[in-house]
Amino acid sequence: MFIRFAYVLFLLAVTSLAYAQILQPARLVAETPAKSLKVGDEVELIFKASVDKDWYIYSVGFDEDCGPIPMAVTLEKHPGFALVGNLIAVNDQAKHDKIFNCDVRIFVNTGEFRQKIKILSPDLKLVGSYEGQVCSEVEGKCVLFSGDLSFDKITVSGTKAESTKPAPKEQTPVVQPPPVDTTKAKPATSTIQTPASTNIKGPRLDPSLIHEDPRTSSWTGFFILSFLAGLAALLTPCVFPMIPMTVSFFTGKGKQKASALIYGLSIIAIYSVVGMAVAPLMGPETANHLSTEWVPNLIFFAVFVVFGLSFLGLFEITLPGTFINKMDTQAEKGGLAGVFFMAFTLVLVSFSCTGPLVGSILVSSAGGEFLKPIVGMFAFSLAFAIPFTLFAFFPGWLNSLPKSGGWLNAVKVVLGFVELALAFKFLSIADQAFHWRLLDREINIAIWIVIVVLIGIYLMKGFRLPGDTGKDVEDKRVGIPRLILAMCAFTFAVYLTPGMWGAPLKALAGYLPPLYTHDFDLISASRTGNQNEICDEPKYAEVLHLPHGLNGYFDYDQAMGCARQQKKPLFIDFTGHGCTNCREMEAVVWSDSEVLKRLQNDFVVVALYIDDKTELPEQEWYTSTYDKKVKKTIGKQNADLQINNLNNNAQPFYVLVGEDERVLVSPYGYDKSVQSFVNFLDEGKKKYAELYSR
């Protein structure tokens, strides 16, 4: 039964997600106030938000120029009421956005907004709309969401004469930034009429090009890392010697194999229960708090430092001896219960070596998924239990095991250095949140270089630590395995060294502070390249931009015309000012020299911002065939283009288009693999040549 349960957990952990299409991860509904009101009353309108698991919405009350889009509520103009104050959020959370380097406010799971109004007339009509942004660090996507609001069956008594304050000239969206008029055309103030044109021309997507999300599932990687941690735990001084001791318990007993199997399953069950106990604490709300707040990250930094120093031999972390003795007494009773308590005793006795590794897995699992700590503990315990079970089944294999010795402590010391290196990831988060600038990128890299070099010197027996005792200390000879590991450590140090002068070190992007914290970036400062040619001055270039000095467009029709003129495929970047993952793709993937070379030479580039508020001239407005709403801004029209033509509303989203507006290859989403992105560009260029060769 337990194996079946564990197998189901494993399948859930490694299943990949299909491309999300039209996502609706958040909604806002109006809560009707008291049904009987009087003219002159001030009433709070309440708007309740519901947010899907692993997503969060941006609230209000933070710098609108930061990037992410705050919630905006628009109430239709009516003489029956007047706004009192601004839209407020109730019990939202603070979050530091590492990509935009600013502080924002969000809601997770549920949220509540309130807007106070004053009743001016018994003839009251309350209708409006809302617009906001919802993002997911787990899914790697950001989506704009909007909808209509209405308050029904409200009765107002009194007369208009009782009103002491006239209705304002205009009811405006609260906390929504005003549009920038880049077209020098005055915004229309007349009643909206449905324009004649209701169809959007644009890229045409063949359904056969839609495939599964190219991102590698983080679950698989996490399972493998946890499994490797379990194997590493076996090679520690307080675990490895217990293998022959444990096996001797089963040798010669009746039903040896059955008891050994129960023993292994008991180990897995004990660790999995720990994961289940922690799982409720690792939901999206907790994950967001742990990943952004400075206090928990400083605590994690301290915990990892303590674990690391413990492994280095400064002190030993142990559980109370009386508790262990009680479990050992239960194990001596025999039977199935005795086998279980023997497994429990093993877990407790080995805690001084396994505790830091288990703690590291549980901290790393705080990513918002309920199953992740369970999967982590299952993978760790699976690796931990397999050798004990196999050697109990086949005790003759014990003769092939290496003897215990100083090499076990060497494994423990190396793990201690690794724990210390990883600790600085958490300190970096707190440092960025408070802008202390104590741990800039080059300082973090310098610390890592020192730690890695110390690992190499230690493996070459350049110095000894308190746990190194016995003949191994006197013997200065270095075995081949230690030599190979030392070479790996020194090689990693050499790899890190260019990062001191600005090398991106993309393989470690998730563990190092961002490049903007680098004080002396000599590599980026000296980097030059040919800029891609464009046909004419791009529209909206005064308010929109492309990264890395790329030249391109911000209007689809203008870009498509240039692509036809230059006989190049069109590279469409569906992006947004508030799209954190878009900025991450630009920093990690677009910055690569091979990617930049292709974007500069082989494509016409257009960035279509789906959240830009720039209002267009009235003659360019149109009614969407998707939601029947009038699209007046650059962002609304770009978002409608993506939904209508490509059946997708997530960003980042990259599309390659040919001369007849045919999508050339499968669109590309959030995937930070540079090689995958290069392959995507090369496949599109090849397909273009096949279809449009003259």
Secondary structure, DSSP 4 states (H G I P E B T S, - for coil): -HHHHHHHHHHHHHPPPPPP-S---EEEEEEP--SEEETT-EEEEEEEEEE-TT-EEE-SSS-TTSSSPPPEEEE---TTEEEEEEEEESS-EEEEETTTTEEEEEEESEEEEEEEEEE--SS---EEEEEEEEEETTTTEEEEEEEEEE--S-EEES-GGG-SSPPPS----SSPPPPP-SS-PPPP-SPP---S-------B--GGG-----SPPHHHHHHHHHHHHHHHHHTSTTTTTHHHHHHHHHTT-TTHHHHHHHHHHHHHHHHHHHHHHHGGGGSHHHHHHHHH-HHHHHHHHHHHHHHHHHHHTS------HHHHHHHHHHHTT-HHHHHHHHHHHHHHHTHHHHHHHHHHHHHHT-SS-TTHHHHHHHHHHHHHHHHHHHHHH-GGGGGGSPPPSHHHHHHHHHHHHHHHHHHHHHHHHHHHHHT--SS-HHHHHHHHHHHHHHHHHHHTTSS--TT--SHHHH-----HHHHHHHHHHHHHHHHHGGGGGT---GGGTTTS--GGG-S--HHHHH---PPPP-SSPPTTTTT---GGG---BS-HHHHHHHHHHHT--EEEEEE-TT-HHHHHHIIIIITSHHHHHHHHHT-EEEEEESS--PBPPGGG-EE-TTT--EE-BHHHHHHHHHHHHHS---BSEEEEE-TTSBB-S--B-S---HHHHHHHHHHHHHHHHHHH--
